Amino acid sequence: MRRVNAFDTTLPGVVVIEPVLHGDSRGFFLETYRANVLAELGITDPFVQDNQSRSGRGVIRGMHFQGGAHPQAKLVRCARGAILDVVVDIRRGSPTFAQWEAWELDDVSGRQVYCPAGFAHGFQVLSEVADVVYRCSAYYSPDDEASIAFDDPELGIAWHDIPPVVSDRDRAAPRLAALADTLPFTWEG
C-alpha cells in the first residue's frame, strides 16, 4: 500500500512529502510520521524534539537555522490553516547556495517539507491562524541558533503580498552575505 508521494525539489536534500489521506464523510486520517517510509526516501535523521507554533495572518517566522555542535534538520507541516513554507540553501560551496524554494502547506493536503541541516527555514501565515508543527533532529540549542534576514534582497524570497508581522529578532537578522564565510555547513555533493 502506498503511504506517501514524495517530490524532488530544486534544492538537493530537501524533500516534499504528501501523505495519502484516507477520507470519508467523517473526515480523514493520515500518517504524519512513519520512520520506515521516511527511510525509503533517504530521511534517516533521529528526530528527538517536536515543536508547535501558532501564528496569525501575515506572521513571518524565519529564516532560522541551527548549526554549530547541534545542526538541526526539520520535518515541517501545517496542522491548522495554511502557510508558505520557505527553505534556503546555506551550505558553502553548494551549487544551489543562496537559492530558495517555497511550497504551500495546509491542513487539507497534509503536505510536509523535510528541511535538512544546512538550510535556513521560515514560513509566512496565509490563513487567519496557523499551527505549524515541526519535528527536529537535534534538541534546541540557544548557543547554536542563528538566522538570516527574511527580506534579504539578494535572496529575493517572494513572500505573499500580505502585510508582514515580524519579531524584532527576525527584523534585525543579518543578510546572508554577512554570514557566508562563517556558516558551519559545507556542500558534500
KAGINOR-V747256 format. One record per residue. N is the residue number from 1. RES is the residue in one small letter. SS is DSSP state (H for helix, E for strand, L for the rest). Layout:
((N:RES:SS) (N:RES:SS))
//
This chain:
((1:m:L) (2:r:L) (3:r:L) (4:v:E) (5:n:E) (6:a:E) (7:f:E) (8:d:E) (9:t:L) (10:t:L) (11:l:L) (12:p:L) (13:g:L) (14:v:L) (15:v:E) (16:v:E) (17:i:E) (18:e:E) (19:p:E) (20:v:L) (21:l:L) (22:h:E) (23:g:E) (24:d:E) (25:s:L) (26:r:L) (27:g:E) (28:f:E) (29:f:E) (30:l:L) (31:e:L) (32:t:L) (33:y:L) (34:r:L) (35:a:H) (36:n:H) (37:v:H) (38:l:H) (39:a:H) (40:e:H) (41:l:L) (42:g:L) (43:i:L) (44:t:L) (45:d:L) (46:p:L) (47:f:L) (48:v:L) (49:q:E) (50:d:E) (51:n:E) (52:q:E) (53:s:E) (54:r:E) (55:s:E) (56:g:E) (57:r:L) (58:g:L) (59:v:E) (60:i:E) (61:r:E) (62:g:E) (63:m:E) (64:h:E) (65:f:E) (66:q:E) (67:g:L) (68:g:L) (69:a:L) (70:h:L) (71:p:L) (72:q:L) (73:a:L) (74:k:E) (75:l:E) (76:v:E) (77:r:E) (78:c:E) (79:a:E) (80:r:E) (81:g:L) (82:a:E) (83:i:E) (84:l:E) (85:d:E) (86:v:E) (87:v:E) (88:v:E) (89:d:E) (90:i:L) (91:r:L) (92:r:E) (93:g:L) (94:s:L) (95:p:L) (96:t:L) (97:f:L) (98:a:L) (99:q:L) (100:w:E) (101:e:E) (102:a:E) (103:w:E) (104:e:E) (105:l:E) (106:d:E) (107:d:L) (108:v:L) (109:s:L) (110:g:L) (111:r:L) (112:q:E) (113:v:E) (114:y:E) (115:c:E) (116:p:L) (117:a:L) (118:g:L) (119:f:E) (120:a:E) (121:h:E) (122:g:E) (123:f:E) (124:q:E) (125:v:E) (126:l:L) (127:s:L) (128:e:L) (129:v:E) (130:a:E) (131:d:E) (132:v:E) (133:v:E) (134:y:E) (135:r:E) (136:c:E) (137:s:L) (138:a:L) (139:y:L) (140:y:L) (141:s:L) (142:p:L) (143:d:L) (144:d:L) (145:e:E) (146:a:E) (147:s:E) (148:i:L) (149:a:L) (150:f:L) (151:d:L) (152:d:L) (153:p:L) (154:e:L) (155:l:L) (156:g:L) (157:i:L) (158:a:L) (159:w:L) (160:h:L) (161:d:L) (162:i:L) (163:p:L) (164:p:L) (165:v:E) (166:v:L) (167:s:L) (168:d:H) (169:r:H) (170:d:H) (171:r:H) (172:a:L) (173:a:L) (174:p:L) (175:r:L) (176:l:H) (177:a:H) (178:a:H) (179:l:H) (180:a:H) (181:d:H) (182:t:H) (183:l:L) (184:p:L) (185:f:L) (186:t:E) (187:w:L) (188:e:L) (189:g:L))
//
